[in-house]
Amino acid sequence: PLIALNAEVRLLGTEGERTLLLETFFKGVKKTALEDDELLIEIKIPTLPSLSASAFLRKARTVVDIAQINVAVLLTADEDEKISQARIALGAVAPVPFRAKEAEEMLIGKAFFDIQDELLIKAGERAAAATRPITDIRATAAYRKQVSKVLVKRALVEALGKLKEVER
């Protein structure tokens, strides 16, 4: 969710401070941008524009289990009720959490009251195409890819519903 919210991390080390977008912080499986002498000292979440809505969904075996798949969405609209910013972040379906930028682009400029199910399905498919899941004890790669499509669509539906409520 923090990646979808455009969060930044502030790092402090012997050479001083630096700030990174959270989406660039993760470098690989169990690898981050932290240097050996650094600590993560702050996570900053920017204030969202007034016409914004988000959603977070995850698929796990139990409530305490590591997610098999998770999806976070942030949608922001302009005064003309068109999507000006779309952020779709996925986790547990690639070596690091990532944004599905091609799927995001499909939504930009669309009037949020007019977005049809077909576009949401296509955005889910585009996001799922960007995944690189593995098969492990929790789920197969094919299952993760398929459920990614569904969760992206559901998260978009939820965020759009909230956006419409904000607009009223």
Secondary structure, DSSP 8 states (H G I E B T S, - for coil): -TTTTT-EEEEEETTEEEEEEHHHHEEETTEES--TT-EEEEEE-----SSEEEEEEEE-SSTTS--SEEEEEEEEE-TTSBEEEEEEEEESSSSS-EE-HHHHHHHTT-BTTT--HHHHHHHHHHHHHT------SS--HHHHHHHHHHHHHHHHHHHHHHHHHHH-
